[in-house]
Structure formats: C-alpha cells, structure tokens
Amino acid sequence: MEPRDAEPFEEVRRAVALRHTSGEVPRVVASGQAWMAEQLLELARRHGIAVRQDRDLVTLLSRCDGGEEIPPELYAAVAQVLVWLYRTNRELAAAGEAPSSTPE
C-alpha cells in the first residue's frame, strides 16, 4: 500500500488591529479569524487604513486580548510595522492620496 499525499492544509485567515498613541505601548484593539478577519480587513480597506501582512506576527498578536498591551517580546517586530506605516503614509501624502490613520 502506497502512502497517500496529505490533503493540502488550508490556513485560516487571521487579522489583528493595533492602536498606538505616542509614548504608550501599542495595544491590540481587535482580532479575529476566518469571517471576522475578513470583516476587519474590509473595514480597514473602507477607511483607507494600510494593511501589512505578516503571518507569524499575526499569530503571536492574536494571542493577546482586546485592549491588552503587546508583550515586550514583540516590541521590535511591532516597531518595524509602525515604521512601515509612517513611511507608507508619507509616500501616500507625497502622491496626493489620503494617508491612513497615523499613530499619534
């Protein structure tokens, strides 16, 4: 009997929304998977909020409860996302497009 190929694993889509106010630790304000993740992404698109895809970071952040500060172990990774967001907003503004909500 020959082994069968495993069925392809379909990963569940996840999304996490962060809020950052200057001088404070970023917080997870919403997270979801499957349908809820799609709703979060659609809401972000509707409001012109830049979305960054990072499967590993989303997996780690989705373990945080809503309103919870991100854990210290993720500060560097989230800082990279914030730098990306600032840069993206600057580029959009230079191109004459409305930037997304910029962290305060």
N, C-alpha and C positions, 0 to 999 in steps of 0.2 A: 504494500500500500504506500503510495507516494504522498508526502505531505502536501496539503493544500496551501495555497498562498493565503495569508491572512487578509481578511476584509480590510479595505483602506479605512483608517481611523479618521473620522470627521471631527475636527476640533470644534468645540462650542465657542462661539464668538463672545468676547468679553469686552467691556468698556468701563473705564474709571474716569470720573471728573474730579479735578483738583481745584482748590481755591488757594491763592497765595496773596497775602497782604504784606507789604514791606515791613520787615522787622519781625515777622512771625513765621513760624514753621508752617509749610503748606499742609492743607487738610484735604482728606478725601471727602467730597460732598455728595457723591453719588457713585454707585457702581451697579452693574448688572450683567447678566449673561443671556445669550440667545435673544429672545424678543426684546427684553429690557435693554440690552446692549444696543440693538438696532434703534430703539427709541432715543437713547442718549445720543447716539451718533447723528440721527436725523435732527434732533433738537440743536445740536452743535452746528450742523450744516445750515439750518434755517437762520441761525443767529450769527453766521459768519465767524464762528469760533474755529480756529485752526485745530486740526486733529493730528496727532502723531501716533503712529503705530509702533508698538514695542511689546511684543507678546510676553516676554519674560517680566518686564516691569509691571504690566497689567496684572499678570498672575500674582505677583507679590503684593501690589497695592490693593487688589480685590480682597485680600485677607483683612484689610482694615475696615472698621465700622464707619458708617457715615458720620462726619463731624470729627473723626479722630485724626490727630496729627500723624503725619507719616513717620515711620520709625527711623531713628538715626541711621540705621544701616542703609537706608535708601536716599539719604540727603544728596549724595553726589550724583546719583542717577537722575533724581528729580531736578537738580540744579541744571543738568545738561538739557532737560526738556524745557526749562524756563528760559535758558539762553537761546535755544532754538525758537521758542515762541517770540521772544523780543526781536530776534533777527528777522523772523517771518513778518512780524508786524511792521518793522522798519521798511522792509522791502515792499510790502503792500502799500504802505503810505507813500513811498517814493514813486510807485507806479500809479498813484492816484486812486487806489482802491481803499475801501474802508477796512482798517485792521480789526482783528478780533479784540475781544476784551483783554486788555493788558493787565497783568497782575499789578496791584497797587504798590 
